[in-house]
């Protein structure tokens, strides 16, 4: 067995508060070898992301590492304890030898710079390349992460679209296509495309260890599958070791070799992924596995982790976890098909709360002289009704119109055609500043996909206030 490229020993991270220190990671130990894929799984607040930030040397204030060792063995060099090196040496490892893909790509990328600038900046930081060579490498990285097609594919596309082009014109076409990708800004790319850009930035210096902190959380299942395949391929091709952090057990089962299960900053179970998932020993792991939503049936009561374990605190302040045997984990109660149909029939006998009829939403594209040439249709002839007490799901891939439809229902986007009737009022005909439309906000709310959007106005006001 090869020597570990990363060896974390008895790591402890605390956050200093006004009352007492909060332990975010306690006595954490694991090893990672070249080419190995390790999954760290647990609920929000279990210490997964703090662990990754500790390895990167990015624990935010007022957090600090109070105990432990993080031994890193670069290719062809001796092992170094990252907690004992100076900040300059730590920066040389960060991003170059140990890279990280952050959870939210829109937060990881700077909105005022194009992706070409941000990619080449990461390359300049760790490699001595000219500006032209750095842009060539950036393009090659985008091709490797499959955001940009290969030269052969681009050539075929050009030949099909322009069969009369000369070789020089084909070469110019391919170069223009490549440069146009580098000139795009983050807001001009989808979530899956942005995630590929962050992956390209992370692998730009061929790191020995790649840390992926929930990189597929905001992606739909089809894009998620392509990102997982991409990470698997990159690790196999480059021999990188991977730490994949997630709360999604299905993702862990597909991707990693070994798994570490964390609860309140501690490792409660660890081992090969097949062994842990098929023969879980700890009550917390059993609870996580049992709480995954089932597609084959509908349960009367959705199970939670607390249904499977009981947590007590000893007089010394230590946490003790014991397994519980309840009706939920013995034999969960299932809602039968007959019961589901009876409930649906009862709902449909009521007056609808919201009625959407032939709704069409389009975004104009400009033609010559600034005139609208055509509309890019985001929602096209959508109709449905929602009844009091009903839960309606909107499902589809990225770009299918789900979020646009939700915003249109609140008149955050003006529809081209169609009607939205809510509580007896056709809100598509109401003036934007009317009292009736404003009262709609109290009755119909929207949860945004990215929570930081909700905080931006408060941050701006706090910055402007003389006494924030």
C-alpha positions as CSV (number, residue, x, y, z in Angstrom):
1,X,0.0,0.0,0.0
2,X,1.4,3.4,-1.0
3,X,2.1,6.2,1.5
4,X,-0.7,8.7,2.0
5,X,-0.5,11.9,0.1
6,X,-2.6,13.5,2.9
7,X,-2.7,12.4,6.5
8,X,-4.9,14.3,8.9
9,X,-4.3,13.5,12.6
10,X,-6.5,14.4,15.5
11,X,-7.6,17.7,14.0
12,X,-9.6,20.1,16.1
13,X,-11.1,23.4,15.0
14,X,-12.8,25.8,17.4
15,X,-14.8,29.1,16.9
16,X,-14.3,31.6,19.7
17,X,-17.6,33.2,20.8
18,X,-18.5,35.6,23.6
19,X,-19.7,32.9,25.9
20,X,-17.5,29.8,25.2
21,X,-15.6,28.1,22.4
22,X,-17.6,26.1,19.9
23,X,-15.9,23.0,18.7
24,X,-16.6,22.6,15.0
25,X,-14.2,19.7,14.3
26,X,-13.0,17.3,17.1
27,X,-10.4,14.6,16.9
28,X,-10.7,14.1,13.2
29,X,-8.3,11.7,11.6
30,X,-8.2,10.1,8.1
31,X,-5.7,9.2,5.3
32,X,-5.9,9.8,1.6
33,X,-3.7,8.1,-1.0
34,X,-2.8,9.0,-4.6
35,X,-5.8,8.4,-6.9
36,X,-8.1,7.6,-4.0
37,X,-11.6,9.1,-3.8
38,X,-12.8,9.8,-0.2
39,X,-16.3,11.0,0.7
40,X,-17.1,13.1,3.8
41,X,-20.8,12.9,4.5
42,X,-23.0,14.4,7.2
43,X,-25.8,16.9,7.8
44,X,-25.4,20.6,7.6
45,X,-23.3,21.8,10.6
46,X,-21.5,18.4,11.0
47,X,-18.1,20.0,10.3
48,X,-17.5,18.9,6.6
49,X,-16.8,22.3,5.1
50,X,-14.8,23.4,8.1
51,X,-12.6,20.3,7.6
52,X,-11.9,21.3,4.0
53,X,-11.2,24.9,5.0
54,X,-8.7,23.7,7.7
55,X,-6.8,21.7,5.1
56,X,-6.7,24.7,2.8
57,X,-5.7,27.0,5.6
58,X,-8.8,29.1,5.1
59,X,-10.6,28.8,8.4
60,X,-12.4,32.2,8.8
61,X,-12.1,34.3,11.9
62,X,-13.0,33.7,14.8
63,X,-12.2,30.1,14.0
64,X,-8.8,28.6,14.7
65,X,-7.1,25.2,14.6
66,X,-6.3,24.3,18.2
67,X,-4.9,20.8,17.8
68,X,-3.8,18.3,15.3
69,X,-1.5,17.7,12.3
70,X,-2.1,17.8,8.6
71,X,0.7,16.0,6.8
72,X,1.0,16.6,3.1
73,X,3.4,14.7,0.8
74,X,3.9,16.4,-2.6
75,X,5.0,14.4,-5.6
76,X,8.7,13.6,-5.2
77,X,9.2,15.6,-2.0
78,X,9.2,14.8,1.7
79,X,6.1,15.2,3.9
80,X,5.3,18.5,5.5
81,X,2.9,19.4,8.3
82,X,0.8,22.2,6.8
83,X,0.1,23.6,10.3
84,X,3.8,24.2,10.9
85,X,4.8,25.9,7.7
86,X,4.8,29.7,7.2
87,X,2.1,31.5,5.3
88,X,4.2,32.0,2.2
89,X,4.9,28.2,1.9
90,X,1.2,27.5,2.7
91,X,0.2,29.8,-0.2
92,X,2.5,27.9,-2.5
93,X,0.6,24.7,-1.7
94,X,-2.8,26.2,-1.8
95,X,-4.3,26.1,-5.3
96,X,-1.1,24.6,-6.7
97,X,-0.7,21.3,-4.9
98,X,-4.1,21.3,-3.0
99,X,-7.0,22.8,-4.9
100,X,-10.7,23.3,-3.9
101,X,-14.0,23.5,-5.8
102,X,-16.3,25.6,-3.7
103,X,-20.0,24.8,-3.1
104,X,-21.5,27.8,-4.9
105,X,-19.7,28.7,-8.2
106,X,-21.5,32.1,-8.5
107,X,-19.9,33.1,-5.2
108,X,-16.5,31.6,-6.1
109,X,-16.3,33.6,-9.3
110,X,-16.0,37.4,-9.5
111,X,-18.9,38.8,-11.4
112,X,-17.0,41.8,-12.8
113,X,-14.3,39.8,-14.5
114,X,-14.7,37.4,-17.5
115,X,-13.8,33.8,-17.0
116,X,-10.7,34.1,-19.2
117,X,-9.2,36.6,-16.8
118,X,-10.1,34.5,-13.8
119,X,-8.7,31.3,-15.3
120,X,-5.4,32.8,-16.4
121,X,-5.0,34.6,-13.0
122,X,-5.1,31.1,-11.3
123,X,-2.5,29.9,-13.9
124,X,-0.2,32.9,-13.5
125,X,-0.2,32.5,-9.7
126,X,1.6,29.1,-9.7
127,X,3.2,28.8,-13.1
128,X,5.6,31.0,-15.0
129,X,3.8,31.3,-18.4
130,X,3.4,34.2,-20.9
131,X,0.0,35.7,-21.3
132,X,-0.5,33.9,-24.6
133,X,0.5,30.5,-23.2
134,X,-1.7,31.1,-20.2
135,X,-4.7,31.7,-22.5
136,X,-3.9,28.6,-24.5
137,X,-3.8,26.6,-21.3
138,X,-7.1,28.1,-20.2
139,X,-8.7,27.0,-23.5
140,X,-7.2,23.5,-23.1
141,X,-8.7,23.3,-19.6
142,X,-12.1,24.3,-20.8
143,X,-11.9,21.6,-23.4
144,X,-10.8,19.1,-20.8
145,X,-13.8,19.9,-18.6
146,X,-16.0,19.7,-21.7
147,X,-17.3,23.3,-21.5
148,X,-15.6,23.9,-24.9
149,X,-15.6,21.3,-27.7
150,X,-12.4,19.8,-29.0
151,X,-10.6,21.3,-32.1
152,X,-11.8,18.4,-34.2
153,X,-15.4,18.9,-33.2
154,X,-15.2,22.6,-33.8
155,X,-13.7,22.0,-37.2
156,X,-16.5,19.6,-38.2
157,X,-19.1,22.1,-37.0
158,X,-17.5,24.8,-39.1
159,X,-17.3,22.6,-42.2
160,X,-21.0,21.7,-41.9
161,X,-22.1,25.3,-41.4
162,X,-19.7,26.8,-44.0
163,X,-18.7,24.2,-46.5
164,X,-16.9,26.8,-48.7
165,X,-14.6,28.1,-46.1
166,X,-10.8,27.8,-46.7
167,X,-8.5,26.2,-44.2
168,X,-7.5,29.7,-43.0
169,X,-11.1,30.7,-42.5
170,X,-11.8,27.5,-40.6
171,X,-8.8,28.2,-38.4
172,X,-10.1,31.8,-37.8
173,X,-13.6,30.5,-37.0
174,X,-12.2,28.0,-34.4
175,X,-10.0,30.7,-32.8
176,X,-12.9,33.2,-32.6
177,X,-15.1,30.6,-31.0
178,X,-12.5,29.8,-28.3
179,X,-11.9,33.5,-27.5
180,X,-15.6,34.2,-27.2
181,X,-15.9,31.6,-24.4
182,X,-13.0,33.3,-22.5
183,X,-14.8,36.7,-22.9
184,X,-18.0,35.5,-21.2
185,X,-18.9,36.7,-17.7
186,X,-20.2,34.4,-14.9
187,X,-23.8,35.7,-15.4
188,X,-23.7,34.6,-19.0
189,X,-23.2,30.9,-18.1
190,X,-25.6,28.3,-16.6
191,X,-25.0,26.6,-13.2
192,X,-23.5,23.5,-14.8
193,X,-21.2,25.6,-17.0
194,X,-20.0,27.7,-14.1
195,X,-19.2,24.6,-12.1
196,X,-17.1,23.4,-15.0
197,X,-15.2,26.7,-14.9
198,X,-14.4,26.3,-11.2
199,X,-13.3,22.8,-11.9
200,X,-11.0,24.0,-14.6
201,X,-9.5,26.6,-12.2
202,X,-9.0,24.0,-9.6
203,X,-7.1,21.6,-11.9
204,X,-5.2,24.3,-13.7
205,X,-2.0,23.5,-11.8
206,X,-2.4,19.7,-11.7
207,X,-2.9,19.4,-7.9
208,X,-2.2,16.2,-6.0
209,X,-5.3,16.7,-3.9
210,X,-8.6,18.0,-5.1
211,X,-11.3,19.0,-2.5
212,X,-14.9,19.3,-3.9
213,X,-17.2,20.9,-1.4
214,X,-20.8,19.9,-2.4
215,X,-20.1,20.9,-6.1
216,X,-23.4,19.5,-7.3
217,X,-25.9,20.8,-4.7
218,X,-27.5,23.4,-6.9
219,X,-27.5,21.3,-10.1
220,X,-30.2,19.2,-11.6
221,X,-29.7,15.4,-11.7
222,X,-28.7,15.3,-15.4
223,X,-26.0,18.0,-15.0
224,X,-25.0,16.5,-11.7
225,X,-24.3,13.2,-13.4
226,X,-22.1,14.8,-16.0
227,X,-20.1,16.7,-13.3
228,X,-19.6,13.4,-11.3
229,X,-18.5,11.6,-14.5
230,X,-16.1,14.5,-15.2
231,X,-14.6,14.4,-11.7
232,X,-14.2,10.6,-11.9
233,X,-12.5,10.9,-15.3
234,X,-10.1,13.7,-14.2
235,X,-9.0,11.8,-11.1
236,X,-8.4,8.6,-13.0
237,X,-6.5,10.4,-15.8
238,X,-4.4,12.7,-13.6
239,X,-4.0,10.4,-10.6
240,X,-5.4,13.1,-8.3
241,X,-6.7,12.2,-4.9
242,X,-10.2,13.5,-4.3
243,X,-12.1,14.6,-1.1
244,X,-15.8,14.8,-2.0
245,X,-17.9,16.6,0.6
246,X,-21.7,16.2,0.4
247,X,-24.9,15.4,2.3
248,X,-26.1,13.3,-0.7
249,X,-25.5,9.6,0.1
250,X,-26.5,8.7,-3.5
251,X,-23.7,10.7,-4.9
252,X,-21.2,9.2,-2.4
253,X,-22.2,5.7,-3.4
254,X,-21.6,6.4,-7.1
255,X,-18.3,8.2,-6.9
256,X,-16.0,7.5,-3.9
257,X,-13.9,4.5,-2.7
258,X,-14.1,5.2,1.0
259,X,-16.4,7.3,3.2
260,X,-16.1,9.2,6.5
261,X,-19.4,9.9,8.3
262,X,-19.4,13.0,10.5
263,X,-21.8,14.2,13.3
264,X,-21.3,17.3,15.3
265,X,-17.7,17.6,14.3
266,X,-16.8,14.0,15.1
267,X,-16.2,10.9,12.9
268,X,-18.8,8.4,13.9
269,X,-18.1,5.8,11.2
270,X,-15.5,5.3,8.4
271,X,-14.6,2.6,5.9
272,X,-15.0,1.4,2.4
273,X,-18.2,2.8,0.9
274,X,-19.8,-0.5,0.0
275,X,-19.2,-1.9,3.5
276,X,-20.5,1.2,5.3
277,X,-23.6,1.5,3.2
278,X,-24.5,-2.2,3.3
279,X,-23.6,-2.9,6.9
280,X,-23.8,0.4,8.8
281,X,-22.9,0.1,12.4
282,X,-23.5,3.5,13.9
283,X,-27.1,4.7,14.6
284,X,-26.4,8.1,12.9
285,X,-25.3,6.3,9.6
286,X,-28.3,4.1,9.8
287,X,-30.5,7.1,10.2
288,X,-29.0,8.9,7.2
289,X,-29.5,5.9,5.0
290,X,-33.1,5.4,6.2
291,X,-34.0,9.1,5.7
292,X,-33.3,9.1,1.9
293,X,-36.6,9.7,0.1
294,X,-38.1,6.6,-1.5
295,X,-39.5,6.4,-5.0
296,X,-41.3,3.2,-4.6
297,X,-43.8,4.3,-2.0
298,X,-45.0,7.3,0.1
299,X,-44.6,7.3,3.8
300,X,-47.2,8.8,6.2
301,X,-44.5,10.3,8.3
302,X,-41.1,11.3,6.8
303,X,-38.4,9.9,9.0
304,X,-35.6,12.0,10.5
305,X,-32.3,11.1,12.0
306,X,-33.7,11.7,15.5
307,X,-36.1,8.8,15.0
308,X,-33.2,6.4,14.9
309,X,-30.9,7.7,17.7
310,X,-31.0,9.4,21.0
311,X,-28.3,12.0,21.9
312,X,-27.5,12.6,25.6
313,X,-24.7,14.7,27.2
314,X,-22.7,13.3,30.1
315,X,-21.8,15.5,33.2
316,X,-18.4,15.9,31.6
317,X,-20.0,17.5,28.5
318,X,-19.4,14.5,26.2
319,X,-22.0,13.5,23.7
320,X,-23.4,9.9,23.9
321,X,-25.4,8.4,21.0
322,X,-27.6,5.4,21.5
323,X,-29.8,3.6,19.0
324,X,-33.6,3.8,19.2
325,X,-36.1,1.2,18.1
326,X,-39.3,3.0,17.1
327,X,-42.3,2.2,14.8
328,X,-40.7,4.3,12.0
329,X,-37.6,2.2,11.7
330,X,-39.3,-1.1,12.5
331,X,-42.1,-0.9,10.0
332,X,-42.8,2.6,8.4
333,X,-46.5,3.3,7.7
334,X,-47.1,3.7,3.9
335,X,-49.8,5.8,2.2
336,X,-51.6,3.4,-0.1
337,X,-52.5,4.2,-3.7
338,X,-56.2,4.2,-2.7
339,X,-55.6,6.8,0.1
340,X,-53.6,9.0,-2.3
341,X,-56.4,8.9,-4.9
342,X,-59.0,9.7,-2.3
343,X,-57.1,12.7,-1.0
344,X,-56.6,14.0,-4.5
345,X,-60.3,13.6,-5.3
346,X,-61.2,15.6,-2.2
347,X,-58.8,18.4,-3.1
348,X,-60.2,18.7,-6.6
349,X,-63.7,19.2,-5.3
350,X,-62.6,22.6,-3.9
351,X,-62.4,26.0,-5.7
352,X,-58.8,26.4,-7.1
353,X,-56.5,28.7,-5.2
354,X,-54.4,29.6,-8.3
355,X,-55.3,29.0,-12.0
356,X,-52.7,29.4,-14.7
357,X,-54.0,29.4,-18.3
358,X,-51.9,29.3,-21.5
359,X,-49.1,31.3,-19.9
360,X,-46.3,32.4,-22.3
361,X,-43.1,34.2,-21.3
362,X,-40.4,35.2,-23.7
363,X,-37.2,37.2,-23.6
364,X,-36.6,39.6,-26.6
365,X,-33.5,39.2,-28.8
366,X,-32.5,42.3,-30.7
367,X,-32.2,42.5,-34.4
368,X,-30.9,45.2,-36.7
369,X,-31.2,48.9,-35.6
370,X,-32.1,47.7,-32.1
371,X,-35.5,46.4,-33.0
372,X,-36.8,43.2,-31.5
373,X,-36.2,40.4,-34.0
374,X,-37.8,37.6,-32.1
375,X,-38.5,36.2,-28.6
376,X,-36.7,33.4,-26.9
377,X,-39.5,31.5,-25.3
378,X,-38.8,30.4,-21.7
379,X,-42.4,29.4,-20.8
380,X,-44.7,28.3,-23.7
381,X,-48.5,27.6,-23.2
382,X,-48.3,26.4,-19.6
383,X,-51.6,25.7,-17.8
384,X,-52.3,24.2,-14.4
385,X,-54.4,24.7,-11.2
386,X,-53.4,24.6,-7.6
387,X,-56.0,23.7,-4.9
388,X,-56.0,24.6,-1.2
389,X,-53.8,22.1,0.7
390,X,-52.2,20.7,-2.5
391,X,-48.5,20.5,-3.1
392,X,-47.6,20.9,-6.8
393,X,-44.1,20.0,-8.0
394,X,-42.4,21.6,-11.0
395,X,-39.6,19.4,-12.2
396,X,-37.2,19.7,-15.2
397,X,-33.6,20.3,-16.2
398,X,-31.8,23.6,-15.9
399,X,-33.1,26.1,-18.5
400,X,-36.5,24.4,-18.9
401,X,-38.4,27.5,-17.4
402,X,-39.1,26.5,-13.8
403,X,-37.7,29.6,-12.1
404,X,-39.0,31.9,-14.9
405,X,-42.5,30.5,-14.3
406,X,-42.3,31.0,-10.5
407,X,-41.2,34.6,-10.9
408,X,-44.0,35.2,-13.5
409,X,-46.6,34.0,-11.1
410,X,-45.6,36.9,-8.8
411,X,-45.3,39.4,-11.7
412,X,-41.6,39.7,-11.1
413,X,-41.5,38.9,-14.9
414,X,-44.2,40.2,-17.2
415,X,-45.8,37.5,-19.4
416,X,-46.4,37.9,-23.1
417,X,-49.8,36.1,-23.0
418,X,-52.0,34.1,-20.7
419,X,-53.7,34.5,-17.3
420,X,-52.8,33.9,-13.7
421,X,-55.8,34.0,-11.4
422,X,-55.0,34.0,-7.7
423,X,-57.7,34.3,-5.0
424,X,-60.2,35.5,-7.6
425,X,-58.0,38.2,-9.2
426,X,-56.3,38.0,-12.6
427,X,-52.9,39.4,-11.5
428,X,-51.6,39.7,-15.1
429,X,-54.0,42.6,-15.5
430,X,-53.2,44.4,-12.3
431,X,-51.0,47.6,-12.4
432,X,-47.5,47.0,-11.0
433,X,-48.0,49.6,-8.2
434,X,-51.6,48.7,-7.4
435,X,-52.5,47.8,-3.8
436,X,-54.0,44.5,-4.9
437,X,-50.8,43.4,-6.4
438,X,-48.8,44.5,-3.4
439,X,-51.1,42.5,-1.1
440,X,-50.2,39.4,-3.1
441,X,-46.8,39.4,-1.5
442,X,-48.4,38.7,1.9
443,X,-50.3,35.7,0.5
444,X,-47.8,34.2,-2.0
445,X,-44.1,34.0,-1.2
446,X,-41.0,32.9,-3.1
447,X,-38.0,31.1,-1.7
448,X,-35.0,32.0,-3.9
449,X,-32.5,29.3,-5.0
450,X,-29.4,31.2,-3.8
451,X,-29.8,32.5,-0.2
452,X,-27.1,35.2,-0.7
453,X,-29.6,37.1,-3.0
454,X,-31.7,37.8,0.1
455,X,-28.8,39.2,2.1
456,X,-27.5,41.6,-0.5
457,X,-30.0,44.4,0.2
458,X,-29.4,44.1,4.0
459,X,-25.6,44.2,3.4
460,X,-25.9,47.4,1.3
461,X,-28.1,49.1,3.9
462,X,-25.7,48.1,6.7
463,X,-22.7,49.5,4.7
464,X,-24.5,52.8,4.2
465,X,-25.7,53.1,7.8
466,X,-23.5,55.3,10.0
467,X,-24.0,52.9,12.9
468,X,-24.2,49.4,11.4
